[in-house]
Amino acid sequence: MGDDSGSGSTGVVAILAIFVILVLVGLVVFGGRIFSGNKRVDVNITVPSR
């Protein structure tokens, strides 16, 4: 019985860490759409004429 003393809290910490990571990924993915609307990058590349 002495071997199982810390496994419960370790599981809770692991689940909380995964939850925090998922929240951060969700904010990065959906936060740009919510706060700044449409993020479009317009790249205009032209070749100089000689």
TARA-V745443 format. One record per residue. N is the residue number from 1. RES is the residue in one letter. SS is DSSP state (h for helix, s for strand, l for the rest). Layout:
BEGIN
n->[N N]
res->[RES RES]
ss->[SS SS]
END
This chain:
BEGIN
n->[1 2 3 4 5 6 7 8 9 10 11 12 13 14 15 16 17 18 19 20 21 22 23 24 25 26 27 28 29 30 31 32 33 34 35 36 37 38 39 40 41 42 43 44 45 46 47 48 49 50]
res->[M G D D S G S G S T G V V A I L A I F V I L V L V G L V V F G G R I F S G N K R V D V N I T V P S R]
ss->[l h h h l l h h h h h h h h h h h h h h h h h h h h h h h h h h h h h h l l l l l l l l l l l l l l]
END
